[in-house]
C-alpha cells in the first residue's frame, strides 16, 4: 500500500492506493473515471498517515485489499494540505490524461 496527496482542480486529497506508482496507467484511468484527469501528486509515507489519522486509517485501509485499487483517506483540502510538511513528500508527479 502507498499513500499520496493528489492536488486536483478542487484541492488536495489524500489517497491510499495499491498501484505501483502515482502515475501508473491503471491509477490514472481509475482517477479519470472519477473525474480527475489532471493532477500533481506527491507520495507520503504510509506510516505517517497511520500515525496522523489514527483510528480512521485502519478503517479506510482495510477495505483496500490486495487488488489494484484506491481509497480516499482525506478529502478535506485544508486539512490534507497542512497535515504533512513538504519535506515529508516525495515528488511531484504530474499527470494530464484528457
VMD Tcl script that draws the C-alpha trace (Angstrom):
set ca {
  {0.00 0.00 0.00}
  {1.10 3.53 -0.80}
  {-0.25 6.97 0.02}
  {-0.27 10.17 -1.97}
  {-1.51 13.72 -1.83}
  {-3.18 14.50 -5.15}
  {-3.54 18.19 -6.00}
  {-6.62 18.38 -8.20}
  {-8.80 21.19 -9.53}
  {-10.87 21.14 -6.34}
  {-7.90 20.98 -3.97}
  {-5.66 18.33 -2.44}
  {-6.95 14.91 -1.37}
  {-5.10 12.10 0.39}
  {-5.45 8.72 -1.28}
  {-4.33 5.25 -0.22}
  {-3.64 3.04 -3.22}
  {-2.15 -0.29 -4.24}
  {-0.90 0.69 -7.70}
  {2.89 0.65 -8.21}
  {3.25 4.42 -8.68}
  {1.48 7.78 -8.65}
  {1.37 7.79 -12.45}
  {0.61 4.11 -13.06}
  {-1.74 3.83 -16.07}
  {-4.30 1.86 -14.03}
  {-4.40 4.54 -11.32}
  {-4.57 7.31 -13.92}
  {-7.54 5.58 -15.57}
  {-9.31 4.94 -12.26}
  {-8.97 8.61 -11.30}
  {-10.09 9.70 -14.77}
  {-13.30 7.66 -14.39}
  {-13.87 9.52 -11.11}
  {-13.49 12.88 -12.88}
  {-9.84 13.56 -12.05}
  {-7.91 13.82 -15.32}
  {-5.27 16.35 -14.27}
  {-3.25 16.30 -11.08}
  {0.10 16.77 -9.44}
  {0.79 14.17 -6.77}
  {3.30 13.64 -4.00}
  {3.88 10.33 -2.27}
  {3.80 10.44 1.54}
  {4.90 7.71 3.97}
  {2.12 5.31 4.90}
  {3.44 5.19 8.49}
  {2.89 8.95 8.83}
  {-0.67 8.55 7.54}
  {-1.28 5.78 10.07}
  {0.12 7.96 12.87}
  {-1.67 11.18 11.94}
  {-5.07 9.74 11.03}
  {-5.39 7.37 13.98}
  {-8.48 5.15 14.01}
  {-9.63 6.42 10.61}
  {-6.57 4.91 8.89}
  {-7.26 1.18 9.50}
  {-10.96 1.70 8.80}
  {-10.17 3.03 5.30}
  {-7.13 0.83 4.65}
  {-8.86 -2.47 5.48}
  {-11.19 -2.14 2.51}
  {-8.29 -1.74 0.09}
  {-7.27 -5.39 -0.09}
  {-4.62 -6.82 -2.41}
  {-6.02 -5.86 -5.80}
  {-5.09 -2.62 -7.55}
  {-7.46 -0.07 -6.12}
  {-7.68 3.19 -4.19}
  {-9.46 4.70 -1.21}
  {-9.71 8.36 -0.21}
  {-8.40 8.87 3.32}
  {-8.95 12.64 3.48}
  {-10.88 14.93 1.12}
  {-10.83 17.98 3.41}
  {-8.41 20.06 1.32}
  {-7.05 22.40 4.02}
  {-6.60 19.52 6.47}
  {-4.88 17.36 3.85}
  {-2.57 20.20 2.84}
  {-1.45 21.08 6.36}
  {-1.12 17.54 7.76}
  {2.21 16.94 6.01}
  {5.38 19.02 5.68}
  {6.93 19.49 2.24}
  {9.99 17.59 3.45}
  {7.81 14.53 4.08}
  {6.57 14.41 0.49}
  {8.29 12.79 -2.48}
  {7.58 14.04 -5.97}
  {5.82 15.62 -7.67}
  {4.44 13.54 -10.48}
  {2.29 15.47 -12.96}
  {-0.48 13.82 -14.96}
  {-2.83 15.15 -17.62}
  {-4.93 12.40 -19.19}
  {-7.58 14.09 -21.29}
}
mol new
graphics top color blue
foreach p $ca { graphics top sphere $p radius 0.5 }
foreach p [lrange $ca 0 end-1] q [lrange $ca 1 end] { graphics top cylinder $p $q radius 0.2 }
display resetview
